[in-house]
Amino acid sequence: MNTSSTDKGSKSENAYRIMVVDDSAVIRGLLTRILEGDPQVSVVESVSNGEIAVKRLESQKIDVVVLDIEMPVMDGLTALPKLLQVKPDVQVIMASTLTRKNAEISLKAMRLGAADYIPKPTSSGELTKASDFKHELVAKVKALGQVARASQKAPLPSAAKTQQGTAMPVAQRTKEAAAAPSSLYPSKKVTLRKDAITKPDILAIGSSTGGPQALFDVLGNLGTITQPVVITQHMPATFTALLAEHISRVSSMPSKEGEEGEILKGGHIYLAPGGYHMVFEKQGVNTVVRLNQEPPENFCRPAVDPMLRSLSKIYGSRLLVLILTGMGSDGLRGSEVVTAAGGSVIAQDEQTSVVWGMPGAVATAGLCSAVLPIKEMASNVRQLVMRSAA
């Protein structure tokens, strides 16, 4: 049941400490080997169900838990709040096969405090060959390991203690636990640009790790606007369709996946479908959706950069961009194009981001007119899109 990797000489003393929770011994072994292939990652626990995971977490120092959804004795969704009650600063990645049911559970888990999700290949044979999955798993574990270490630098205030059966959103837990979080950009200052004076004709949003909850926060408080809203969230197929449905429930505007050749309408939300870059082109007075499966950018498809490049060609200074929480730097190059054309970029701040990778990249590059807490995003955007045309 238990696999310890703490004594491996090749591992750094500062390696991120991981717990793998899956009822399949074969899958646990494969996940462990993938993670152990990185010198900065050490799998210190490997267990078969949520009940054991909760008990082990009480006695082990763990940074990240990779948690299966469907398990006997105690499943992942039941275990999640219990894990966060034991250690509120632990980062949990939900891992499941790519079905609608599991995607729905994963989205619910993220609202309950899970930091991220990863779709598992459907068989051990596929998992062994899936290079994209291996890269994504290791990258997410390391990014969230850094978040966990930042959270551990300060004692947890009483306000962040969870009640039985409840959990606090991961960005809020991290914010309250870390008085001085470890920044991905510790030596760089944020210099703001002047806000574009032109009224935006479209709102574009890019997000990744922690993005679903951030999108709910922004779009759930934005109200109805006259401009179209286009979103690239790093997610696989099935997940993006469900996310669009969830956004429709919290937003006063209808939300759907973008479709090839579709004409953008004001007051509607369009989400890039998993596996496709969503870009745009001008046809007469209309802007239409173009979907493609060109190579991933920044290891992602859909990616934010191609979306922003295409929008900048059409809208120029009339483009407003939000870069929300996420690992990596997708959106940086696209934001450079946006600002060069006179458009505006706003980034989520570090304290409310699950991972300040994407927003940190644009903020420290001097591309932003504002860097805001997630709760202030909607009101700020509304002021910009409602102002008089220049």
NUMIDO-998356 format. One record per residue: y, x, z of N, C-alpha, C in turn; residue in three letters; residue number from 1. Coordinates in steps of 0.05 Angstrom, whole numbers. Atoms other than C-alpha are relative to their C-alpha. Last residue first. Example, Ala and Ser with C-alpha at 12.3 -4.5 7.8 and 13.67 -1.06 7.14 Angstrom:
NUMIDO-998356
TORMI      nyy      nxx      nzz     cayy     caxx     cazz      cyy      cxx      czz   code   pos
TORMI      -24      -16       -1      -21      273      143       22      -15       14    SER     2
TORMI      -24       18        0      -90      246      156       24       18        0    ALA     1
END
This chain:
NUMIDO-998356
TORMI      nyy      nxx      nzz     cayy     caxx     cazz      cyy      cxx      czz   code   pos
TORMI      -22      -19        4     1151     -272     -549       12       -4      -28    ALA   390
TORMI        5      -20       21     1110     -335     -537       25       17       -4    ALA   389
TORMI      -12        7       26     1126     -369     -471       -6       22      -20    SER   388
TORMI      -28       -6        3     1079     -355     -413       10       -6      -29    ARG   387
TORMI      -17       24        0     1014     -392     -404       29        6       -5    MET   386
TORMI        7       17       23      966     -337     -424       18      -25       -2    VAL   385
TORMI       -4      -13       26      998     -285     -379       -4      -18      -23    LEU   384
TORMI      -29       -5        4     1006     -329     -318        5       12      -27    GLN   383
TORMI      -12       26        7      934     -354     -326       30        3       -4    ARG   382
TORMI        5        6       28      909     -282     -329       14      -26       -8    VAL   381
TORMI      -15      -19       16      942     -265     -263       -3       -6      -30    ASN   380
TORMI      -28        8       -2      916     -328     -229       18       18      -17    SER   379
TORMI       -4       26       14      845     -315     -254       30       -7        0    ALA   378
TORMI        1       -1       29      844     -241     -235        8      -26      -14    MET   377
TORMI      -26        3       12      868     -246     -164        1       -1      -30    GLU   376
TORMI      -11       26       -8      800     -260     -132       28       -5      -11    LYS   375
TORMI       12       21       17      769     -202     -171       13      -27        6    ILE   374
TORMI       24       12      -13      816     -152     -139      -10      -24      -16    PRO   373
TORMI       -2       22      -19      865     -124     -190      -27       -6       14    LEU   372
TORMI       27       -3      -12      880      -63     -232       -1      -18       24    VAL   371
TORMI        5        8      -28      940      -78     -277      -29        6        8    ALA   370
TORMI      -26       10       -9      972      -56     -343       -2      -10       29    SER   369
TORMI       -3       27      -12      910      -14     -355       29       -6        7    CYS   368
TORMI       -1       21       21      897       43     -404        7      -27       11    LEU   367
TORMI      -27        8        4      913      103     -360        4      -22      -20    GLY   366
TORMI       -9      -10       26      845      135     -368       29       -9       -6    ALA   365
TORMI       -8      -28       -4      833      124     -293        8       14      -26    THR   364
TORMI      -23       -3      -18      835       49     -302        9       29        3    ALA   363
TORMI      -25        8       14      792       48     -365       24        3       18    VAL   362
TORMI       -5      -17       24      736       89     -334       26       -8      -14    ALA   361
TORMI      -11      -26       -9      741       55     -266        7       18      -24    GLY   360
TORMI      -28        3       -7      732      -13     -297       13       25        8    PRO   359
TORMI      -16       10       23      668        9     -332       29       -4        7    MET   358
TORMI        4      -17       22      641       49     -273       17       -7      -24    GLY   357
TORMI      -26       -4       13      666       17     -210       -3       21      -22    TRP   356
TORMI       -1      -28        9      598      -10     -190       26        4      -15    VAL   355
TORMI       26      -10       -9      594      -74     -148       -3       29       -8    VAL   354
TORMI       21       -5       20      668      -82     -159      -26        8       13    SER   353
TORMI       15       25        5      712     -113     -105      -21        3      -22    THR   352
TORMI        9       12      -25      737      -48      -74      -16      -25       -5    GLN   351
TORMI       24      -12      -10      741      -11     -140      -12      -15       24    GLU   350
TORMI       -4      -23      -18      791      -57     -173      -26       10       11    ASP   349
TORMI        7        7      -27      775     -100     -234        3       24       18    GLN   348
TORMI       26       -8      -11      810      -76     -296       -3      -11       28    ALA   347
TORMI        0        3      -29      866     -107     -338      -28        7       10    ILE   346
TORMI       26       -2      -13      877      -86     -411        5       -2       30    VAL   345
TORMI        0       -6      -28      935     -106     -456      -28        0       12    SER   344
TORMI       12       20      -18      944     -103     -531        0        9       29    GLY   343
TORMI      -19       16      -15      994      -60     -568      -11      -21       18    GLY   342
TORMI      -11       22       17      950      -33     -623       19      -18       15    ALA   341
TORMI      -14      -13       23      939       33     -587       13      -21      -18    ALA   340
TORMI      -27       -8      -10      923       -8     -524       16       14      -23    THR   339
TORMI      -16       24       -7      866      -44     -559       28        9        7    VAL   338
TORMI       -9       13       25      838       19     -592       18      -24        5    VAL   337
TORMI      -19      -19       13      836       55     -526       11      -11      -26    GLU   336
TORMI      -26        4      -13      804       -7     -496       21       20      -10    SER   335
TORMI      -12       24       11      748       -2     -546       27       -6       12    GLY   334
TORMI      -10       -6       27      735       69     -527       13      -24      -13    ARG   333
TORMI      -21      -21        0      732       52     -453       11        5      -27    LEU   332
TORMI      -26       12       -1      694      -14     -460       23       20        0    GLY   331
TORMI       -3       18       23      626       15     -443       27      -15        4    ASP   330
TORMI      -28        0       10      638       69     -390        3      -17      -25    SER   329
TORMI       -5      -13       26      575       67     -347       29       -2       -7    GLY   328
TORMI        6      -29        2      559       18     -292        6       10      -27    MET   327
TORMI       22       -8       16      594      -50     -287       -4       30        0    GLY   326
TORMI       20      -18      -12      648      -90     -253      -23        7      -19    THR   325
TORMI       10        7      -27      699     -124     -298      -21       20        9    LEU   324
TORMI       24      -16       -4      741     -101     -357       -9       -3       29    ILE   323
TORMI        7       -5      -27      790     -156     -376      -26       17        0    LEU   322
TORMI       27       -9       -7      823     -154     -444       -3        3       30    VAL   321
TORMI        2       -6      -29      884     -191     -471      -29        6        7    LEU   320
TORMI       27       -1      -12      896     -189     -547        2        8       30    LEU   319
TORMI        5       27      -11      962     -211     -579      -28       -2       13    ARG   318
TORMI      -14        2      -26      985     -139     -589       -6      -27       13    SER   317
TORMI      -20      -20       -7      934     -130     -645       11       -3       28    GLY   316
TORMI      -21       10      -18      898     -196     -658       22       20        8    TYR   315
TORMI      -10       27        5      853     -185     -717       25       -8       16    ILE   314
TORMI       -8        2       28      840     -111     -718       13      -27       -7    LYS   313
TORMI      -26      -14        2      840     -109     -642       10       -1      -29    SER   312
TORMI      -21       17       -8      785     -162     -641       27       13       -3    LEU   311
TORMI       -3       21       20      738     -119     -682       23      -19        7    SER   310
TORMI      -10      -12       25      748      -58     -638        5      -22      -21    ARG   309
TORMI      -29       -5       -2      741      -99     -575       11       12      -25    LEU   308
TORMI      -14       25       -2      673     -128     -594       31        5        0    MET   307
TORMI       -3       12       27      648      -61     -618       14      -27        0    PRO   306
TORMI      -17      -15       19      666      -30     -550        2      -12      -28    ASP   305
TORMI      -28        9       -1      636      -84     -505       17       13      -22    VAL   304
TORMI      -18      -19      -12      563      -74     -523       29      -10       -2    ALA   303
TORMI      -28       -1        9      509     -125     -537       16       21       15    PRO   302
TORMI       -4       20       22      468      -83     -545       -7      -27       12    ARG   301
TORMI        0       29       -3      475      -26     -495        3      -15      -26    CYS   300
TORMI       27        9       -7      458       48     -490       -2      -30        2    PHE   299
TORMI        1       -5      -29      532       65     -493      -26      -11       12    ASN   298
TORMI      -21      -18       -8      529       34     -562        1        2       30    GLU   297
TORMI      -15        4      -25      464        4     -586       23       20        3    PRO   296
TORMI        9      -16      -23      447       12     -660       16       -6       26    PRO   295
TORMI       -5      -28        4      467      -46     -706       -8       16       25    GLU   294
TORMI       18      -16      -16      435     -112     -690        2       29       -8    GLN   293
TORMI       15      -21       13      491     -156     -715      -18       14       20    ASN   292
TORMI       20      -12      -17      527     -221     -698      -15       21      -16    LEU   291
TORMI       20      -14       15      591     -242     -732      -19       14       19    ARG   290
TORMI       19      -17      -14      634     -296     -700      -18       14      -21    VAL   289
TORMI       28        8       -1      692     -325     -739      -17       21       13    VAL   288
TORMI       16      -24       -9      767     -322     -731      -28       -9        3    THR   287
TORMI       20        1      -21      804     -375     -772      -11       27        8    ASN   286
TORMI      -13        3      -26      869     -377     -810      -19        1       23    VAL   285
TORMI      -22       18        2      837     -349     -873       15       -1       26    GLY   284
TORMI        5       14       25      772     -316     -852       23      -21       -2    GLN   283
TORMI      -20       20        8      786     -262     -800       -9      -13      -26    LYS   282
TORMI      -16       -6       24      727     -224     -771       18      -24       -6    GLU   281
TORMI      -15       22       11      693     -219     -703       14        9      -26    PHE   280
TORMI      -26       -9       10      641     -179     -666       13      -23      -15    VAL   279
TORMI      -16       22       10      582     -198     -622       27       11       -8    MET   278
TORMI      -29       -5       -3      531     -142     -616       15      -25      -11    HIS   277
TORMI      -19        0       23      463     -173     -612       27        9        9    TYR   276
TORMI       12      -13       23      402     -163     -566       18        2      -24    GLY   275
TORMI       15      -24       -5      425     -214     -515      -13       11      -25    GLY   274
TORMI       28        4       -6      474     -265     -542      -15       26        4    PRO   273
TORMI       17      -15       19      548     -248     -536      -29       -5        7    ALA   272
TORMI       14      -22      -13      581     -304     -495      -17       14      -21    LEU   271
TORMI       22      -10       17      633     -352     -524      -12       25       12    TYR   270
TORMI       10      -27       -9      679     -393     -480      -24        7      -16    ILE   269
TORMI       29       -2        0      720     -452     -508       -7       29        7    HIS   268
TORMI       11       15      -23      793     -472     -494      -31        0        1    GLY   267
TORMI      -14       -4      -25      815     -451     -564      -12      -17       23    GLY   266
TORMI      -18       23       -7      762     -454     -617       13        6       27    LYS   265
TORMI       -9        2      -28      727     -395     -650       20      -23        3    LEU   264
TORMI      -29       -3       -2      694     -410     -717        8       -3       29    ILE   263
TORMI      -14       21      -15      618     -398     -718       30        6        2    GLU   262
TORMI      -17       16       17      591     -354     -773       16      -21       14    GLY   261
TORMI       -9      -12       25      534     -327     -731       16      -19      -17    GLU   260
TORMI       19        3       22      530     -362     -664       12       12      -26    GLU   259
TORMI      -12       -1       26      564     -343     -598      -21       -2      -22    GLY   258
TORMI        4      -25       15      526     -363     -536       14       -2      -27    GLU   257
TORMI       24       -2       16      557     -422     -501       -3       28      -11    LYS   256
TORMI        9      -27        4      611     -443     -451      -26        0      -15    SER   255
TORMI       28       -2        9      652     -507     -446       -7       29       -7    PRO   254
TORMI        3       -3       30      717     -500     -407      -29        2       -7    MET   253
TORMI       -9       26       12      729     -527     -336        0        1      -30    SER   252
TORMI      -26        0       15      687     -470     -310        7      -27      -10    SER   251
TORMI      -21       -7      -18      633     -470     -256       28        0      -13    VAL   250
TORMI        1       16      -25      579     -509     -292       24        7       18    ARG   249
TORMI       -9       27        6      596     -481     -361        2      -17       25    SER   248
TORMI      -29       -1        2      589     -411     -332       11      -27       -6    ILE   247
TORMI      -11       -2      -27      518     -428     -310       31        1       -1    HIS   246
TORMI        3       26      -13      499     -451     -380       13        0       28    GLU   245
TORMI      -19       18       13      528     -388     -411       -1      -28       12    ALA   244
TORMI      -26       -7      -11      488     -347     -361       22      -18      -11    LEU   243
TORMI       -2       13      -27      425     -384     -381       27        6       13    LEU   242
TORMI       -1       29        4      435     -366     -454        3      -15       26    ALA   241
TORMI      -27        7        9      452     -295     -435        3      -30       -5    THR   240
TORMI      -20       -1      -22      390     -287     -392       27       -9      -10    PHE   239
TORMI        9       19      -21      343     -312     -447       20        0       23    THR   238
TORMI        3       28        9      363     -251     -490      -14      -16       23    ALA   237
TORMI       19        5       21      379     -188     -450        0      -30       -8    PRO   236
TORMI       23       17       -8      442     -177     -411      -18       -3      -23    MET   235
TORMI       25      -14        6      503     -130     -413      -24      -16       12    HIS   234
TORMI       12       -8      -25      559     -181     -411      -26       13       -7    GLN   233
TORMI       24      -16        3      603     -187     -473       -9        9       28    THR   232
TORMI       12      -16      -21      650     -245     -467      -23       17      -10    ILE   231
TORMI       24      -12       11      698     -283     -513      -10       21       21    VAL   230
TORMI        8      -21      -18      750     -333     -487      -27       11      -11    VAL   229
TORMI       29       -4       -3      787     -377     -537       -5       24       19    PRO   228
TORMI       12      -22       15      860     -391     -521      -30        0        2    GLN   227
TORMI        1        7       29      888     -458     -500      -12       21      -17    THR   226
TORMI      -22      -14       14      871     -449     -426       -3       -7      -30    ILE   225
TORMI        1        2       29      831     -494     -380       23       14      -13    THR   224
TORMI       -8       26       11      823     -473     -308       -3        0      -30    GLY   223
TORMI      -20       -2       22      820     -400     -290       11      -26       -9    LEU   222
TORMI      -27        5      -11      786     -408     -222       22        1      -22    ASN   221
TORMI        0       23      -17      713     -415     -244       27       -7       12    GLY   220
TORMI        0       24       17      725     -368     -301        0      -26       16    LEU   219
TORMI      -23        2       18      746     -310     -257        1      -27      -14    VAL   218
TORMI      -25        0      -15      698     -319     -198       24       -4      -18    ASP   217
TORMI       -2       26      -13      639     -340     -242       27       -1       15    PHE   216
TORMI       -7       19       20      651     -279     -286        3      -28       12    LEU   215
TORMI      -28       -4        7      651     -234     -225       10      -20      -21    ALA   214
TORMI      -16       11      -21      586     -265     -202       30        3       -5    GLN   213
TORMI        2       29       -2      554     -253     -269       17      -12       22    PRO   212
TORMI      -17       16       18      583     -183     -277       -3      -30        3    GLY   211
TORMI      -17       17      -17      553     -148     -217       16      -19      -16    GLY   210
TORMI       12        3      -27      526      -93     -263       19      -16       18    THR   209
TORMI       27       -9       -1      556     -106     -333      -11       -5       28    SER   208
TORMI       11       -3      -27      622     -135     -355      -29        9       -2    SER   207
TORMI       23      -18        1      670     -140     -415      -10        4       29    GLY   206
TORMI       10      -10      -25      719     -198     -423      -25       17       -4    ILE   205
TORMI       26      -13        3      762     -217     -483       -8       12       27    ALA   204
TORMI        8      -15      -24      820     -267     -478      -28       10       -5    LEU   203
TORMI       29        0       -6      852     -292     -543       -4       17       25    ILE   202
TORMI       12       21       15      922     -309     -569      -30       -2        5    ASP   201
TORMI       27       -4       12      957     -268     -517       -9      -25      -15    PRO   200
TORMI       18       19      -11     1033     -278     -507      -28        3      -13    LYS   199
TORMI        9       21       19     1069     -215     -528      -20      -19       15    THR   198
TORMI      -17       24       -4     1106     -176     -474       -9      -23      -18    ILE   197
TORMI       -9        9       26     1051     -124     -467       16      -26        3    ALA   196
TORMI       14       23       10     1048     -100     -395       12       -7      -28    ASP   195
TORMI      -16       24        0     1074      -30     -383      -16      -23      -13    LYS   194
TORMI      -17        3       24     1019       20     -370       18      -25        3    ARG   193
TORMI       -1       25       14      991       36     -301       18        1      -24    LEU   192
TORMI      -27        4        9      972      105     -276        1      -25      -18    THR   191
TORMI       -4       22       19      909      107     -234       29       -2       -7    VAL   190
TORMI      -18       21       -9      895      174     -201        3      -21      -23    LYS   189
TORMI      -18       10       20      835      218     -216       17      -23       12    LYS   188
TORMI      -23      -18        4      800      264     -167       21      -11      -19    SER   187
TORMI      -15       -7      -25      751      214     -136       25       17       -5    PRO   186
TORMI      -22      -15       12      729      180     -202       18       10       23    TYR   185
TORMI       11      -14       24      660      152     -185       22       17      -12    LEU   184
TORMI       -8        8       27      690      137     -117      -14       15      -22    SER   183
TORMI        2      -24       17      654      143      -50        7       -9      -29    SER   182
TORMI       23       -3       17      678       84       -9        1       24      -18    PRO   181
TORMI      -11      -19       21      729       94       46      -23        5      -19    ALA   180
TORMI      -29       -2       -4      721       37       96       12       18      -21    ALA   179
TORMI      -10      -27        6      652       22       68       31        1        2    ALA   178
TORMI       15      -21      -12      615      -36      100       13       28       -4    ALA   177
TORMI       -3        1      -29      666      -90       86      -14       23       14    GLU   176
TORMI      -28       -3       -7      673      -72       12        4        1       31    LYS   175
TORMI       -7      -28        4      599      -62        3       28        5        9    THR   174
TORMI       14      -15      -21      583     -130       33        8       30       -2    ARG   173
TORMI      -13        5      -25      637     -163      -10      -13       16       23    GLN   172
TORMI      -26      -13        0      611     -130      -73       15       -4       26    ALA   171
TORMI        2      -28       -4      540     -150      -56       27       15        0    VAL   170
TORMI       -1      -14       26      553     -223      -45        3       30        3    PRO   169
TORMI      -27       -3       10      536     -242       27        0       14      -27    MET   168
TORMI       -7      -27        7      468     -268       47       28        0      -12    ALA   167
TORMI      -23       -1       17      439     -329       81        6       29       -7    THR   166
TORMI        3       15       25      371     -346      109       24        1      -18    GLY   165
TORMI       27        4        9      388     -326      181       -1      -17      -26    GLN   164
TORMI       15       19      -16      460     -307      186      -27       -4      -12    GLN   163
TORMI        9       25       13      487     -244      155      -14      -18       20    THR   162
TORMI       26        7       -9      528     -191      191       -8      -26      -13    LYS   161
TORMI       19       -3       22      588     -172      149      -28       -6        7    ALA   160
TORMI       -5       21       20      639     -199      198      -19        1      -23    ALA   159
TORMI       15       24       -7      609     -156      253        3      -22      -20    SER   158
TORMI      -14       17      -19      634      -93      219      -16      -26        5    PRO   157
TORMI       -4       27       11      583      -46      187       14      -18       20    LEU   156
TORMI       16       21      -14      593       25      209        6      -27      -11    PRO   155
TORMI      -15       12      -22      623       71      155      -17      -21       13    ALA   154
TORMI      -18      -19      -12      591      121      108       16      -11       23    LYS   153
TORMI       11      -11      -24      531       76       94       19       19       15    GLN   152
TORMI        0       21      -21      568       34       43       -9       11       27    SER   151
TORMI      -28        6       -7      583       95        1        2      -20       22    ALA   150
TORMI       -9      -23      -16      510      115        3       29       -4        8    ARG   149
TORMI       12        2      -26      490       46      -21       10       22       18    ALA   148
TORMI      -14       21      -14      539       48      -79      -11       -2       29    VAL   147
TORMI      -27      -10       -7      512      116     -100       16      -21       15    GLN   146
TORMI        5      -18      -22      441       88      -98       27       12       10    GLY   145
TORMI       -1       16      -24      467       31     -141       -7       17       25    LEU   144
TORMI      -27       12       -3      485       78     -197        2      -15       26    ALA   143
TORMI      -18      -21       -8      421      118     -188       28      -10        5    LYS   142
TORMI        7       -9      -26      376       57     -189       19       21       10    VAL   141
TORMI       -8       21      -20      412       27     -248       -6        9       28    LYS   140
TORMI      -29        1       -1      406       91     -289       10      -20       20    ALA   139
TORMI      -10      -23      -14      333      100     -272       30        0        3    VAL   138
TORMI        9        1      -27      315       29     -292       11       23       16    LEU   137
TORMI      -16       20      -14      357       29     -355       -7       -1       30    GLU   136
TORMI      -28       -9       -2      328       94     -381       16      -19       17    HIS   135
TORMI        1      -23      -18      256       72     -367       29       10        5    LYS   134
TORMI        4        9      -27      268        4     -398        1       23       20    PHE   133
TORMI      -25       13       -8      297       35     -461       -2      -10       29    ASP   132
TORMI      -19      -21       -7      237       82     -466       27      -12       10    SER   131
TORMI      -27       11        2      187       25     -464       21       20       10    ALA   130
TORMI      -13       -9       25      120       59     -479       30       -7       -1    LYS   129
TORMI        4      -29        4       90       57     -409       15       10      -24    THR   128
TORMI      -17      -14      -19      120      -12     -396       -2       30       -4    LEU   127
TORMI      -27        1       10       88      -40     -459       19       16       18    GLU   126
TORMI       -1      -16       25       20      -17     -437       27        1      -11    GLY   125
TORMI       -2      -28       -8       31      -43     -366        1       18      -24    SER   124
TORMI       26      -12       -6       45     -111     -395        4       29        8    SER   123
TORMI       20       19       -8      103     -160     -402      -27       12        8    THR   122
TORMI       18        5       23      159     -108     -402      -23      -17       10    PRO   121
TORMI       24      -18        3      202     -116     -339      -14       -7      -26    LYS   120
TORMI       23       14       11      272     -147     -344      -23       19       -4    PRO   119
TORMI       10      -15       24      321     -113     -297      -25      -15      -10    ILE   118
TORMI       26       10        9      366     -147     -247       -9       19      -22    TYR   117
TORMI        5        0       29      428     -128     -207      -28      -10       -6    ASP   116
TORMI      -21      -16       15      462     -125     -139       -4       -2      -30    ALA   115
TORMI       13      -21       15      422     -181     -104       22       14      -17    ALA   114
TORMI       -4      -27      -10      467     -219      -56      -14       23      -14    GLY   113
TORMI        7       -2      -28      452     -293      -60        2       28       11    LEU   112
TORMI      -20       16      -16      490     -304     -125       -6        2       29    ARG   111
TORMI      -25      -15        1      449     -246     -155       23      -16       15    MET   110
TORMI        2      -23      -18      385     -280     -132       26       16        1    ALA   109
TORMI       -4       11      -27      405     -345     -167        0       23       20    LYS   108
TORMI      -28        8       -2      414     -306     -232        6      -12       27    LEU   107
TORMI      -16      -25       -2      346     -273     -221       30       -6        2    SER   106
TORMI        3      -10      -27      313     -340     -208       17       25        4    ILE   105
TORMI      -14       18      -17      340     -369     -273       -1        9       29    GLU   104
TORMI      -28       -5        4      317     -308     -311       17      -17       18    ALA   103
TORMI       -7      -24      -15      249     -315     -279       29        8       -4    ASN   102
TORMI        3        5      -29      242     -387     -302        9       25       16    LYS   101
TORMI      -23       17       -8      269     -372     -372        0       -4       31    ARG   100
TORMI        4       29        5      219     -316     -380       24      -15       10    THR    99
TORMI      -22       14       12      232     -241     -387       -8      -28       -8    LEU    98
TORMI        5        3       29      184     -209     -338       21      -19      -11    THR    97
TORMI       18       21        8      215     -193     -271       -5        0      -30    SER    96
TORMI       16       -9       24      252     -141     -231      -20      -22       -7    ALA    95
TORMI       22       19        6      308     -160     -182      -14        9      -26    MET    94
TORMI        2        5       29      349      -98     -162      -24      -19       -4    ILE    93
TORMI       25       12       10      369      -97      -89        2       -6      -29    VAL    92
TORMI       -5       12       27      421      -51      -58      -27       -9      -12    GLN    91
TORMI       20       -6       20      415      -39       17        6      -14      -26    VAL    90
TORMI      -10      -18       20      481      -44       55      -21        8      -21    ASP    89
TORMI      -19       12       19      464     -108       92       10       19      -21    PRO    88
TORMI      -19      -21        8      402      -76      123       19      -11      -21    LYS    87
TORMI        9      -24      -13      356     -124      162       20       23       -6    VAL    86
TORMI       -6        4      -28      395     -186      140       -8       25       16    GLN    85
TORMI      -29       -4       -4      397     -161       69        8       -5       29    LEU    84
TORMI       -6      -28        3      321     -154       69       29        6        5    LEU    83
TORMI       11      -14      -23      313     -223       98        5       30       -2    LYS    82
TORMI      -19        2      -22      361     -252       46      -10       13       25    PRO    81
TORMI      -27      -11        4      319     -222      -10       18       -4       24    LEU    80
TORMI       -4      -26      -14      249     -236       16       29        9       -1    ALA    79
TORMI        2        5      -28      248     -310       -3        6       26       16    THR    78
TORMI      -23       16       -7      273     -295      -73        0       -6       30    LEU    77
TORMI      -25      -15       -1      223     -238      -80       24      -16        9    GLY    76
TORMI      -11       -8       26      161     -276      -61       27       13        3    ASP    75
TORMI      -29        5        0      127     -274        7       11        9      -26    MET    74
TORMI       -9       -3      -28       51     -280       18       30       -6        2    VAL    73
TORMI       13       16      -21       36     -273      -57       13        6       27    PRO    72
TORMI       20      -15      -16       86     -244     -107      -12      -19       20    MET    71
TORMI       23       15       -6      131     -271     -163      -21       17       14    GLU    70
TORMI       -6       28       -7      200     -241     -162      -25      -15        9    ILE    69
TORMI       13       19       18      190     -166     -160        6      -28        9    ASP    68
TORMI       14       23      -11      240     -125     -120      -11      -19      -21    LEU    67
TORMI        7       13       25      265      -55     -135      -20      -22        6    VAL    66
TORMI       26       13        2      297      -37      -68       -3      -12      -28    VAL    65
TORMI        4       21       21      353       14      -66      -28      -11        2    VAL    64
TORMI      -25        5       15      381       59      -11       -2      -24      -19    ASP    63
TORMI        3        7       28      324       59       40       28       -6      -13    ILE    62
TORMI      -26       -2       12      321       92      108       -3       -4      -30    LYS    61
TORMI       -6      -20       20      256       67      136       29        0       -9    GLN    60
TORMI        5      -27      -11      238       30      200        7       23      -19    SER    59
TORMI       -9       -2      -28      265      -40      190       -2       28       10    GLU    58
TORMI      -28       -5        1      257      -33      114       12        3       28    LEU    57
TORMI       -4      -28        5      182      -27      124       30        7        0    ARG    56
TORMI        9      -16      -23      178      -95      158        5       30       -5    LYS    55
TORMI      -19        5      -22      220     -129      104       -7       17       24    VAL    54
TORMI      -25      -13        7      179      -97       48       20       -3       23    ALA    53
TORMI        4      -29       -7      113     -118       81       27       15       -5    ILE    52
TORMI        4       -1      -29      136     -191       79       -3       29        9    GLU    51
TORMI      -26        0      -14      163     -184        8       -3        3       30    GLY    50
TORMI      -13       27       -3       97     -165      -23       25        2       17    ASN    49
TORMI       11       20       17       55     -106      -49       13      -28        3    SER    48
TORMI       14       21      -15       89      -44      -23       -5      -24      -18    VAL    47
TORMI       11       16       23      112       24      -50      -18      -21       13    SER    46
TORMI       17       23       -7      157       62       -2       -8      -14      -25    GLU    45
TORMI       10       -5      -27      191      131       -6      -18      -23       10    VAL    44
TORMI       13       25       -8      204      132      -81      -14        5       27    VAL    43
TORMI       25       -3      -14      251      191      -90      -10      -27        9    SER    42
TORMI       12       25       -9      306      194     -142      -26        6       14    VAL    41
TORMI      -18       12      -20      354      252     -156      -11      -26       12    GLN    40
TORMI       -1      -16      -25      300      295     -188       18      -12       21    PRO    39
TORMI      -27      -10       -4      285      241     -240        3       14       26    ASP    38
TORMI       -6      -19       21      213      233     -261       28       11        1    GLY    37
TORMI        4      -27      -11      200      201     -193        5       21      -21    GLU    36
TORMI      -22       -7      -18      231      137     -220       -2       29       10    LEU    35
TORMI      -25        0       15      184      131     -279       23       10       17    ILE    34
TORMI        0      -24       17      124      151     -237       25        2      -17    ARG    33
TORMI       -4      -24      -17      141      100     -184        1       25      -17    THR    32
TORMI      -28       -1       -8      150       45     -235        6       25       17    LEU    31
TORMI      -16       -7       24       82       61     -265       30        2        7    LEU    30
TORMI        5      -28        7       47       62     -197       17        9      -24    GLY    29
TORMI      -13      -17      -20       79       -3     -175       -3       30       -6    ARG    28
TORMI      -29        0        5       60      -35     -241       15       17       21    ILE    27
TORMI       -4      -15       25      -13      -14     -232       30        2       -6    VAL    26
TORMI        1      -29       -6      -14      -36     -159        5       17      -25    ALA    25
TORMI       19      -15       18        9     -105     -181        1       30        7    SER    24
TORMI       28        6       -8       40     -145     -123      -20       14      -17    ASP    23
TORMI       14       15       22      107     -111     -133      -28       -4        8    ASP    22
TORMI       15       23      -10      158      -80      -85      -11      -16      -23    VAL    21
TORMI       10       16       22      185      -10     -100      -18      -22       12    VAL    20
TORMI       24       15       -6      227       22      -45       -7      -17      -24    MET    19
TORMI        6       25       14      276       77      -64      -26      -13       12    ILE    18
TORMI       25        9      -12      310      134      -28       -6      -29       -9    ARG    17
TORMI       -2       28       -7      365      167      -70      -28      -10        8    TYR    16
TORMI       11       19       20      356      242      -69        2      -28       10    ALA    15
TORMI      -18       23        4      402      278      -20      -10      -20      -21    ASN    14
TORMI       -2       14      -26      348      325        6       18      -25       -3    GLU    13
TORMI      -23       -7      -16      336      343      -67        0      -16       26    SER    12
TORMI      -20       20       -5      266      332      -93       23       11       17    LYS    11
TORMI      -19        0       22      225      388     -123       24      -19        5    SER    10
TORMI      -18      -23       -1      190      402      -57       22       -1      -21    GLY     9
TORMI        1      -14       26      159      333      -53       21       21       -1    LYS     8
TORMI        7      -28       -4      154      315       21       -2       16      -26    ASP     7
TORMI      -21      -16      -14      193      251       18       -7       29        2    THR     6
TORMI       -8      -22       18      150      219      -35       19       19       13    SER     5
TORMI      -23      -15       -9      112      169        7        5       23      -18    SER     4
TORMI       -1      -26       14       68      116      -23       24       14       10    THR     3
TORMI      -24      -15       -4       48       55       18       -2       27      -14    ASN     2
TORMI      -24       16        0        0        0        0       25       17        0    MET     1
END
